Amino acid sequence: MQLSPTLAWLVDAASDSAGADRLLAELGAHLIADGLPLAAGALTLEVPHPLIAKRTWLWRAENGRVIEALGFAPGGLAPDPPNDAGRRWLRDIASGEVHEEIVGRQDGPLLGWIGPRQFTADEIEQLRRAARFAATPLAVLAARATLRATLDAYLGKRSAERVLAAPLRRDLGETIQAALLYADLRNFTILSETTPPADVIAALDAWFDRIAGAVHAFGGEVLKFIGDGVLAIFPVIDAAPRHACDSALRAAGAARAGMAHLNEERRARGLPPLSFGAALHLGEMLWGNIGAANRLDFTAIGPAVNLASRLEGLCKPLGRTVLVSGALAAETDAQLVPLGTRALRGIASPCEVFALPEA
């Protein structure tokens, strides 16, 4: 069977597109080359993501540009917009009637087009044929996006990239320098024993929202949720640790402010406040795979991680919310309160300790 250039491209090369945005733009360009009068196109995919329910890419024929619109899941950052976001956008581009096709299965991707005029019956048939041939490459791209979104959600963006780029072997890792943030809630055992499980989960989620949100806002990445604790890193880029250290300090300050606001809300609802401790340290760690032969974990290990954990244990006895090691304090001009040199459990050498000034 003789295929048109567009259909041949969909069969042979479309699955290698860098993403759904590029596939939409290239498909639109191919269809125009076949003589179809297109003004714009839209492609909507459902994605597995804690916040995002749908991603819609919008392509303009006149300049070849693609922009993206997000539809948020229930409980996300904003209400989920109507399902016809792409359709409404297309109608604003040109005066023709929007032609849409569900690609593949009934709940598959939605592909829409509009032209400067009404499409003829032959043109609609060409668009339908292209949609049928697009099912396989779109399924490939959707599976790829699902894998990436899942890894991002469970591992974080940097760690997900590292996992995808390397073989699944436990002997692979690299030594990196980073500012570490280790934090956990105080009195969590008492909270979990005296509070209904649903309320405990709600409190944990609220705490993680504040600490992880602050970490991500300043360029860090949460590596682990450990019970009620959090381990996050701010990798050092180009052997210049000052930026990573300052970012970690700003994140700790933002988390403290976020928890203060959360506790105001909890008190207004008659709930006890949540207190936490956090420690910041600068050091080297092994960042990579560990685990059993057939069950791996991607994490960071090493003396620097151990020191951050032990330093956080001093927050309560010292009456401080955020403690900072001497190694990190030496790389920042931020105002810190010196607390002397302290012995840390399980750490051979004493650690110079500083505190972030209490608000």
LUMTORZA-597481 format. One record per residue (C-alpha): residue number from 1; x, y, z. Coordinates in nm, 4 decimals. Example, Ala and Ser with C-alpha at 12.3 -4.5 7.8 and 13.67 -1.06 7.14 Angstrom:
num, X, Y, Z
1, 1.2300, -0.4500, 0.7800
2, 1.3670, -0.1060, 0.7140
% end
This chain:
num, X, Y, Z
1, 0.0000, 0.0000, 0.0000
2, 0.1319, 0.3414, -0.0981
3, 0.1250, 0.5757, 0.2018
4, 0.1262, 0.9526, 0.1911
5, 0.4386, 1.1224, 0.3336
6, 0.2441, 1.2077, 0.6501
7, 0.1273, 0.8517, 0.7130
8, 0.4733, 0.7139, 0.6319
9, 0.6241, 0.9541, 0.8872
10, 0.3692, 0.8433, 1.1491
11, 0.4610, 0.4791, 1.0884
12, 0.8383, 0.5169, 1.0641
13, 0.9542, 0.8150, 1.2690
14, 0.6865, 0.9800, 1.4838
15, 0.7539, 0.7525, 1.7831
16, 1.1028, 0.9041, 1.8054
17, 0.9664, 1.2549, 1.8629
18, 1.1156, 1.4284, 2.1660
19, 0.7703, 1.4727, 2.3165
20, 0.4010, 1.5192, 2.2475
21, 0.4581, 1.8878, 2.1720
22, 0.7033, 1.8073, 1.8927
23, 0.4807, 1.5324, 1.7541
24, 0.1876, 1.7753, 1.7311
25, 0.3968, 2.0434, 1.5586
26, 0.5531, 1.7998, 1.3128
27, 0.2211, 1.6331, 1.2363
28, 0.0628, 1.9719, 1.1686
29, 0.3478, 2.0660, 0.9364
30, 0.3162, 1.7345, 0.7482
31, -0.0585, 1.7782, 0.7066
32, -0.0106, 2.1312, 0.5690
33, 0.2468, 1.9920, 0.3245
34, -0.0229, 1.7457, 0.2129
35, -0.2441, 2.0429, 0.1273
36, -0.4695, 2.0565, 0.4334
37, -0.5713, 2.4124, 0.5355
38, -0.4762, 2.4125, 0.9043
39, -0.4618, 2.7168, 1.1300
40, -0.3973, 2.5393, 1.4600
41, -0.4046, 2.2068, 1.6399
42, -0.4441, 2.0764, 1.9938
43, -0.3418, 1.7523, 2.1598
44, -0.4654, 1.6492, 2.5065
45, -0.3238, 1.3623, 2.7118
46, -0.4184, 1.2356, 3.0544
47, -0.1141, 1.1980, 3.2771
48, -0.0495, 1.0205, 3.6090
49, 0.0566, 1.3039, 3.8381
50, -0.0300, 1.4077, 4.1949
51, -0.1429, 1.7535, 4.0809
52, -0.1962, 1.7462, 3.7042
53, -0.4815, 1.5531, 3.5419
54, -0.4369, 1.6593, 3.1781
55, -0.1757, 1.8221, 2.9579
56, -0.2868, 2.0034, 2.6437
57, -0.0459, 2.1252, 2.3759
58, -0.1625, 2.4057, 2.1453
59, 0.0061, 2.4545, 1.8056
60, -0.0153, 2.7594, 1.5784
61, 0.0417, 2.6967, 1.2076
62, 0.1534, 3.0523, 1.1308
63, 0.4658, 3.0335, 1.3462
64, 0.4977, 2.6653, 1.4374
65, 0.5018, 2.7425, 1.8091
66, 0.3552, 2.5129, 2.0729
67, 0.2344, 2.6239, 2.4150
68, 0.1068, 2.4065, 2.6959
69, -0.2023, 2.4248, 2.9159
70, -0.2433, 2.2177, 3.2323
71, -0.5586, 2.0747, 3.3818
72, -0.5241, 2.0180, 3.7551
73, -0.6479, 1.7131, 3.9402
74, -0.8986, 1.7356, 4.2265
75, -0.7078, 1.8632, 4.5280
76, -0.4431, 2.0198, 4.3033
77, -0.3366, 2.3811, 4.2727
78, -0.6543, 2.4953, 4.0974
79, -0.9860, 2.3477, 3.9890
80, -0.9738, 2.1184, 3.6901
81, -1.0674, 2.3288, 3.3850
82, -1.3333, 2.2094, 3.1423
83, -1.2367, 1.9204, 2.9178
84, -1.2806, 2.1378, 2.6081
85, -0.9925, 2.3779, 2.6887
86, -0.8213, 2.2910, 2.3597
87, -1.1467, 2.3181, 2.1661
88, -1.2203, 2.6641, 2.3031
89, -0.8662, 2.7781, 2.2215
90, -0.8950, 2.6477, 1.8652
91, -1.2213, 2.8339, 1.8124
92, -1.0474, 3.1578, 1.9050
93, -0.7817, 3.1015, 1.6376
94, -0.9931, 3.0695, 1.3227
95, -1.3512, 3.0713, 1.2012
96, -1.3759, 2.7093, 1.0888
97, -1.5353, 2.4231, 1.2762
98, -1.3133, 2.2308, 1.5148
99, -1.2537, 1.8715, 1.4073
100, -1.1610, 1.6345, 1.6911
101, -1.0649, 1.2690, 1.7036
102, -1.0165, 1.0416, 2.0041
103, -0.6978, 0.8550, 1.9181
104, -0.6789, 0.4851, 1.9994
105, -0.9065, 0.3617, 2.2773
106, -1.2120, 0.5525, 2.3982
107, -1.0221, 0.7262, 2.6806
108, -0.7182, 0.7902, 2.4606
109, -0.5549, 1.1164, 2.3501
110, -0.7748, 1.3880, 2.2000
111, -0.6460, 1.5399, 1.8752
112, -0.8137, 1.8523, 1.7383
113, -0.7662, 2.0774, 1.4346
114, -0.9144, 2.3951, 1.2947
115, -0.8724, 2.5777, 0.9661
116, -0.9518, 2.9215, 0.8241
117, -1.2687, 2.7681, 0.6772
118, -1.4844, 2.4601, 0.7123
119, -1.3075, 2.1343, 0.6284
120, -1.4396, 1.9432, 0.3273
121, -1.5453, 1.5800, 0.3535
122, -1.2178, 1.4672, 0.1898
123, -1.0137, 1.6800, 0.4294
124, -1.1975, 1.5376, 0.7299
125, -1.1222, 1.1882, 0.6025
126, -0.7521, 1.2794, 0.5764
127, -0.7535, 1.4023, 0.9358
128, -0.9280, 1.0862, 1.0528
129, -0.6766, 0.8684, 0.8713
130, -0.3889, 1.0604, 1.0256
131, -0.5433, 1.0174, 1.3721
132, -0.5688, 0.6414, 1.3230
133, -0.2040, 0.6196, 1.2211
134, -0.1056, 0.8469, 1.5114
135, -0.2403, 0.5990, 1.7681
136, 0.0792, 0.3949, 1.7947
137, 0.3319, 0.6807, 1.8268
138, 0.1041, 0.8582, 2.0741
139, 0.0779, 0.5395, 2.2809
140, 0.4579, 0.5196, 2.2865
141, 0.4903, 0.8832, 2.3935
142, 0.2161, 0.8419, 2.6559
143, 0.3921, 0.5382, 2.8048
144, 0.7203, 0.7303, 2.8117
145, 0.5512, 1.0282, 2.9786
146, 0.3817, 0.7996, 3.2319
147, 0.7131, 0.6454, 3.3306
148, 0.8781, 0.9852, 3.3655
149, 0.5901, 1.1365, 3.5635
150, 0.5824, 0.8375, 3.7980
151, 0.9558, 0.8519, 3.8642
152, 0.9417, 1.2299, 3.9136
153, 0.6632, 1.1899, 4.1690
154, 0.8388, 0.9195, 4.3704
155, 1.2054, 1.0126, 4.3281
156, 1.2232, 1.3808, 4.2360
157, 1.3271, 1.5317, 3.9053
158, 1.7075, 1.5031, 3.9328
159, 1.7019, 1.1519, 4.0732
160, 1.4490, 1.0417, 3.8107
161, 1.6767, 1.1700, 3.5343
162, 1.9670, 0.9786, 3.6870
163, 1.7654, 0.6558, 3.7105
164, 1.6421, 0.6835, 3.3510
165, 1.9922, 0.7530, 3.2198
166, 2.1656, 0.4576, 3.3846
167, 2.1280, 0.0772, 3.3921
168, 1.9304, -0.0775, 3.6778
169, 2.2321, -0.1963, 3.8745
170, 2.3195, -0.1403, 4.2377
171, 2.6910, -0.0810, 4.1705
172, 2.6194, 0.2489, 3.9944
173, 2.6445, 0.5806, 4.1728
174, 2.8453, 0.8981, 4.1901
175, 2.9949, 1.1136, 4.4599
176, 2.8383, 1.4589, 4.4687
177, 2.8731, 1.7608, 4.6943
178, 2.5532, 1.9143, 4.8230
179, 2.3982, 2.1151, 5.0991
180, 2.1770, 1.8744, 5.2941
181, 1.8605, 1.9498, 5.4842
182, 1.7352, 1.6915, 5.7304
183, 1.4151, 1.7702, 5.9206
184, 1.1475, 1.5904, 6.1187
185, 0.8482, 1.6588, 6.3378
186, 0.8831, 1.6608, 6.7149
187, 0.6609, 1.4463, 6.9367
188, 0.5255, 1.2577, 6.6353
189, 0.5005, 0.9320, 6.8322
190, 0.2659, 1.0942, 7.0839
191, 0.0654, 1.2515, 6.8004
192, 0.0255, 0.9184, 6.6205
193, -0.0806, 0.7365, 6.9390
194, -0.3392, 0.9936, 7.0492
195, -0.4846, 1.1035, 6.7144
196, -0.7107, 0.9190, 6.4667
197, -0.5091, 0.7829, 6.1706
198, -0.6820, 1.0090, 5.9166
199, -0.5868, 1.3156, 6.1224
200, -0.2294, 1.1926, 6.1526
201, -0.2052, 1.1565, 5.7750
202, -0.3545, 1.5050, 5.7278
203, -0.0977, 1.6510, 5.9676
204, 0.1880, 1.4718, 5.7914
205, 0.0708, 1.5899, 5.4511
206, 0.0457, 1.9492, 5.5752
207, 0.3977, 1.9278, 5.7216
208, 0.5420, 1.7749, 5.4072
209, 0.3714, 2.0403, 5.1949
210, 0.5507, 2.3138, 5.3903
211, 0.8958, 2.1589, 5.4042
212, 0.8999, 2.0087, 5.0534
213, 0.7406, 2.3176, 4.9028
214, 1.0155, 2.5334, 5.0549
215, 1.2879, 2.2965, 4.9332
216, 1.1567, 2.2937, 4.5766
217, 1.0993, 2.6707, 4.5744
218, 1.4719, 2.7268, 4.6273
219, 1.6010, 2.4690, 4.3801
220, 1.6458, 2.1708, 4.6108
221, 1.5107, 1.8207, 4.5820
222, 1.3474, 1.5947, 4.8368
223, 1.5248, 1.2600, 4.8289
224, 1.3339, 1.0785, 5.1001
225, 1.0319, 1.0931, 5.3243
226, 1.1434, 0.8869, 5.6241
227, 0.8455, 0.8416, 5.8537
228, 0.7836, 1.1996, 5.9630
229, 1.1294, 1.3064, 5.8442
230, 1.2585, 1.4599, 5.5226
231, 1.6010, 1.4356, 5.3585
232, 1.6620, 1.6966, 5.0876
233, 1.9653, 1.8054, 4.8907
234, 2.0779, 2.1218, 4.7157
235, 2.3509, 1.9981, 4.4770
236, 2.6624, 2.2100, 4.4352
237, 2.6978, 2.3252, 4.0744
238, 3.0360, 2.4141, 3.9178
239, 3.2254, 2.3647, 4.2456
240, 3.0623, 2.6783, 4.3914
241, 2.8915, 2.5762, 4.7188
242, 2.7786, 2.9238, 4.8277
243, 2.4619, 2.9223, 4.6153
244, 2.3603, 2.5749, 4.7375
245, 2.4199, 2.6743, 5.1014
246, 2.2277, 3.0010, 5.0718
247, 1.9421, 2.8175, 4.9012
248, 1.9259, 2.5603, 5.1810
249, 1.9163, 2.8382, 5.4429
250, 1.6394, 3.0212, 5.2582
251, 1.4412, 2.6986, 5.2290
252, 1.4736, 2.6353, 5.6026
253, 1.3548, 2.9878, 5.6761
254, 1.0616, 2.9518, 5.4374
255, 0.9642, 2.6190, 5.5943
256, 0.9684, 2.7780, 5.9395
257, 0.7428, 3.0600, 5.8178
258, 0.5112, 2.8113, 5.6481
259, 0.4802, 2.6033, 5.9646
260, 0.4043, 2.9140, 6.1714
261, 0.1170, 2.9942, 5.9368
262, -0.0023, 2.6322, 5.9473
263, -0.0009, 2.6359, 6.3270
264, -0.2149, 2.9490, 6.3306
265, -0.4702, 2.7583, 6.1226
266, -0.4468, 2.4530, 6.3506
267, -0.4981, 2.6596, 6.6656
268, -0.8038, 2.8243, 6.5092
269, -0.9483, 2.4732, 6.4588
270, -0.8648, 2.3663, 6.8126
271, -0.5731, 2.1442, 6.7050
272, -0.2309, 2.1361, 6.8723
273, 0.0562, 2.3080, 6.6877
274, 0.3231, 2.1053, 6.5082
275, 0.6870, 2.1705, 6.5944
276, 0.9885, 2.0519, 6.3981
277, 1.3642, 2.0553, 6.3916
278, 1.5918, 2.0900, 6.0901
279, 1.9663, 2.0609, 6.0344
280, 2.1742, 2.1917, 5.7448
281, 2.5152, 2.0584, 5.6460
282, 2.7514, 2.0752, 5.3493
283, 2.9382, 1.7642, 5.2405
284, 2.9951, 1.4837, 4.9945
285, 2.7703, 1.1814, 4.9581
286, 2.7254, 0.8795, 4.7352
287, 2.4196, 0.9428, 4.5197
288, 2.2922, 0.6322, 4.3441
289, 2.1498, 0.2817, 4.3704
290, 2.1690, 0.0597, 4.6766
291, 1.9689, -0.2463, 4.7763
292, 1.9246, -0.6152, 4.7071
293, 2.0107, -0.7768, 4.3774
294, 1.6543, -0.7418, 4.2471
295, 1.5136, -0.4596, 4.4641
296, 1.6837, -0.1226, 4.4427
297, 1.6525, 0.2119, 4.6145
298, 1.7902, 0.5392, 4.4807
299, 1.9246, 0.7464, 4.7665
300, 2.2183, 0.9354, 4.9167
301, 2.4424, 0.7811, 5.1810
302, 2.7648, 0.8740, 5.3524
303, 2.9125, 1.0553, 5.6542
304, 2.7557, 1.3858, 5.5513
305, 2.4054, 1.2360, 5.5635
306, 2.4779, 1.0806, 5.9030
307, 2.6057, 1.4123, 6.0410
308, 2.2970, 1.6016, 5.9237
309, 2.0734, 1.3461, 6.0934
310, 2.2687, 1.3594, 6.4223
311, 2.2820, 1.7395, 6.4147
312, 1.9025, 1.7570, 6.3832
313, 1.8850, 1.5558, 6.7045
314, 2.0345, 1.8533, 6.8890
315, 1.7500, 2.0885, 6.7933
316, 1.5273, 1.9921, 7.0855
317, 1.7901, 1.9926, 7.3651
318, 1.9310, 2.3233, 7.2380
319, 1.5842, 2.4763, 7.2006
320, 1.6402, 2.5660, 6.8356
321, 1.4360, 2.5037, 6.5235
322, 1.7175, 2.5158, 6.2630
323, 2.0794, 2.4178, 6.3294
324, 2.3659, 2.4670, 6.0853
325, 2.6993, 2.2865, 6.0737
326, 3.0274, 2.4744, 6.0657
327, 3.0963, 2.3367, 5.7173
328, 2.7863, 2.5056, 5.5768
329, 2.8231, 2.8197, 5.7899
330, 3.1709, 2.8755, 5.6410
331, 3.0172, 2.9063, 5.2924
332, 2.7563, 3.1716, 5.3636
333, 2.7363, 3.5313, 5.4775
334, 2.3966, 3.4754, 5.6381
335, 2.3561, 3.5880, 5.9978
336, 2.3897, 3.2836, 6.2238
337, 2.4074, 3.2354, 6.5995
338, 2.7221, 3.0457, 6.7140
339, 2.6492, 2.7703, 6.9669
340, 2.9986, 2.6317, 7.0109
341, 3.1412, 2.2919, 6.9301
342, 2.9265, 1.9910, 7.0086
343, 2.9783, 1.6164, 7.0142
344, 2.7350, 1.4287, 6.7917
345, 2.6303, 1.0719, 6.8655
346, 2.8128, 0.8302, 6.6384
347, 3.0272, 1.1027, 6.4786
348, 3.3988, 1.0831, 6.5543
349, 3.4844, 1.4528, 6.5392
350, 3.3000, 1.7278, 6.7266
351, 3.0951, 1.9634, 6.5070
352, 3.0895, 2.3391, 6.5189
353, 2.7224, 2.4322, 6.5504
354, 2.5323, 2.7456, 6.4542
355, 2.1621, 2.8311, 6.4622
356, 1.9364, 3.0232, 6.2324
357, 1.8135, 3.3201, 6.4396
358, 1.4668, 3.2575, 6.5764
359, 1.2020, 3.4898, 6.4314
% end
